[in-house]
Structure formats: C-alpha cells, structure tokens
Amino acid sequence: MASRYDRAITVFSPDGHLFQVEYAQEAVKKGSTAVGIRGTNIVVLGVEKKSVAKLQDERTVRKICALDDHVCMAFAGLTADARVVINRARVECQSHKLTVEDPVTVEYITRFIATLKQKYTQSNGRRPFGISALIVGFDDDGIPRLYQTDPSGTYHAWKANAIGRSAKTVREFLEKNYTEEAISNDSEAIKLAIKALLEVVQSAGKNIELAIIRRDQPLKMFSAKEIELQVTEIEKEKEEAEKKKSKKST
Amino acid sequence: MALQDVCKWQVPDTQGLSPHLPEAGGWAVPRGCDPQTFLQIYGPRLAHGTTTLAFRFRHGVIAAADTRSSCGSYVACPASRKVIPVHRHLLGTTSGTSADCVTWYRVLQRELRLRELREGQLPSVAGTAKLLSTMMSRYRGLDLCVATALCGWDHSGPALFYVYSDGTCLQGDIFSVGSGSPYAYGVLDRSYHYDMTIQEAYTLARCAVAHATHRDAYSGGSVDLFHVQESGWEYVSRSDAYMLYMELQKAPGLEQEREPEPEPEPEREPEREQEQEAEVSQVRPGPATPQDAAGGGELFVEPEEVTAEDDGITVKTEMI
C-alpha cells in the first residue's frame, strides 16, 4: 500500500504518513554517526569519518562546518544535500547581521534550517533534504546550545544527541553516562564525546573527527594527533579502572 | 536661480527618482515643469521647524522636544507631540515633515512588533535604526524628510541612533535635530557628561530646549521630556517653554551666596542634591553649583561664561 503514496511528497497516505519524508529519514540512518554534547562551558561535535579510498585526499571530506564564528554544525546523510543547506545557512547568518546588526542566535539559525527543510516537504517536484543536522554554538548571553533538525523540518534542543548509523546505541550510551560531573569539565566533555563514538566506530582514533567551541572563542578542529592523545588517555583510564576492579574482586 | 535667492530657499540635494517607485503624482503643474521643482518653488511650506534633542548617559537616554508645529510663519499646532513611542523600550524624536514622520513611525511600530513576536526578544536599537533607514532610503529623491533620533535601552545598554530619510544612520551620545538644534547643541555641549545624575540630565534637557525656543522662531510652545530606562520609557513632564526660560533668567548669579529664595519648599531638595553632586563632580566641569565653594574654584575662574542660567538649573528643577 505504501508504494501508491510515496511518489509525490505532497500526498498524504491514508494513515497520515508522508512517505518521502520517512524515506529521507532512512537515508539519514545510513550516514556516518555524528554526536553532539552540550557542556557547561563548551560544546563538542564528533563525527565518524568514513574510511577514504587510497588515492583520495582526506582533507576534502568535511563533515563539521562552521556557519559563523560562534555556530557550527555536523550532519548525517547525503553530503550533497548538506552542502546546499550549509551554504544557505551561511548566507543567512550574514544577512541577519546586516539587517539586524547582531549575530544570529543558535536557535534562529536552527529555525531557519528547519523552515528550509520543511519547505521542501511541501512543494511539488522536490524531494526533502536527506540530512539531519546537529547545530551547536554559544549565544550572546554566553549560554551553550545544541539543536537537532531532521528531514521533516522539526527541531529540538538537546543536552546530548547522536544521529546517523547506530545513533540508537550512542544515544543509549549518552543517556547512561551524561552526568553533571561528566560535563562540568571541558576535557571530560570531550572525552565523553570520544567515548560515545568509540562505541560504534571501528579502529578507534583514526576514524574520528572532533570539533569544539568554547565560550567567546571560534571553532577549533582537533588534529589527528590530538585525537590520538585523547584516545590513549581514555584507554589508560579504562585499564586502570579495570585493574582496580580486578584487585577488589581478588 | 534668482527667485530662489530672493526667497532664500535652499534646493534640497536629491538624486533622480528611483525607477521602481511610482512617480509622485497628483499635482497639476504648468506645462514644462516637473512636479518636484514646481513644489520646491511654489508648493506649501510643510512643517519643518523644530527643536528636538536626545542624549544617552549612565542612567538611560533622555529625549526632549518642543511642541510647535509651524507652516512657514503660521503656527499650525502649538501643542504637538514630537517624541513618539516605538516600543516599550524605544522612543523616537521626530523632525522634518510631521506627516512623513508619523506615517513612517507607524510602519516602524508594526515591523518591530512583528520582529518581537518572531524572535521572542525585544528588537535592538541598532537593528531598529537599520530597519528605518533601509525603509526610507528606497524613497530617496522623493522629498521625504524625516530626521529622527531613536532612543532606547537594549541588551547593550542605553543606545542612541540618528536616522535621516536619505538613509543616514549614525550612532552617538548626543544628537539635536531641527532648526533650533544649533542653540540646543551649545547648551548640551557645555554641560553634558556621561555620569550625570537623572536630575541633572532632566535639567540639562529642559534648559537646552528652552534656550532654543527663545531664539528660534520655529520652536516654541512647551517642552516635552521623556526618559528611557532599563524598564522602559517614561513620560517625565511637559512644561511651558516661555515660563521655563523666564525661570532660568531669574536665577541669581554665581558670585552670590546661596540665600534662601522666596520659592516654594520642594526647591530645597534639588539644592541639597546639587551640593552632594557637586562634591562628587569636583574634578569634572559640571553644571555650576555655587554652594560648593571649595570645588567651585575652576568655575569661578571664568566668571562671565557661567551665567545665571546655570545656577537656575540647579535651583528651579522641581518647580517646573
């Protein structure tokens, strides 16, 4: 029955579904994982880097992009769609500054992206964008924010979230491990993001891309070395924790 | 042109008409004239003369204006309102053509209300000034004349912008607009400093407008005073301009001691206030306060410049 109602997106199915939008969400689930964490003084974005072919230049694949000095986003899903959305969002950030004389708030740009996505679910001849986005940043009032949008055009604020492949596993991990003390410290928040990604990423540190924004500071991308450092620290802590456990039991 | 020299009419500096806007129609003009030039020479003299001022200081933004609407030598309205609220934290002083000012402010009020609903927060003064100047710049060359100072308190504190209908948008601490503005600037520049008290600011604003109404034929009537604070704008007072000026004239000179004057009681307080303020403002050239003999040294050096009016400021605050 679904096949009769999934050709044109402007058509509702009898039980109230927009099938094209749901198929777009399936496309998102095929994309590589991205995780976002909102700390007290920091926001962290981590993505799983897909392994590139031997001859491909790694640096051209970018899944974390700055929208303005104080806002950045990561996405999961169709890269080409994301490119279009990111361009429009960047232009809107500057237009906002021109007309209103103030930089965008994170909520404003998220609402803009969500409205853009919704428009494409309601016009004929177009398909929805096949991406979910995690948008992080600090507002003028110094409060950190994390928002997630999906292909249907809805957006919500989150304390921590994951999108893409194995998002469910990562989200469950975050639900267990996101505590006030885990995010109070900047480095702890970074480690939490890496730990969450390590749950689902193969061959550890090489396949992780990480970016942070601290209050009043621009986006900082972590180099491969820095990520390696973090990963080795995490593994050390794990070993020590296990040693303590085994000592106690014996 | 000879006729313009005789009438002392200044040709406004205008560009060509915008191609996207309709022609200014509705005037039947003689063959060979274009409506704009014709209006400039023979058209009705629209209400233009005024004195408005605004300045920002630590405790907010003060806006003051006279209330005379003149049409050439005819006073169309002696009690008009030239300070228009735009939002609960925003005021605009208007000068130029009254009709243009009122119309554009209504449009601005609507746009700001929509912005507030969309964004969930009060619009900033900078954004409002930007919006007004872009709205009006589309009509450049069509004889729109709106010169306004937007006063408000937003997340960046007290803010003041000057917007002119050709699209000028300037930020500043003191602005005075209108035919009486040179006189007002003289008084303002003399006594303005950012750390004034609220009473000093009220007195300064009233004094500046009163002086301007005394000399400028197109300003007069009463003096409106508004104050924008963090909690929003408030209408402070309306005082008759002539009465105000006479009070300022009556005040005694600097050299005299502070004798008890035959005035009603409430006046005592501002004197005491001024004494304390004078103590604080010893280092800065503030309004003259003769009680402060010690700190008055710098002021006594120039006996004639600090005239009786300055004393009057401190004494007469409450009576008006």
Contacts between the chains, C-beta under 8 A, distances in Angstrom:
chain1	res1	chain2	res2	distance
A	98	B	130	8.0
A	99	B	127	7.2
A	99	B	130	6.3
A	99	B	131	7.2
A	99	B	134	7.5
A	100	B	123	7.6
A	100	B	124	7.0
A	100	B	126	7.9
A	100	B	127	4.0
A	100	B	130	7.0
A	101	B	124	6.4
A	101	B	126	3.8
A	101	B	127	5.0
A	101	B	130	5.5
A	102	B	124	5.8
A	102	B	126	7.3
A	102	B	127	6.4
A	108	B	119	7.0
A	140	B	155	7.0
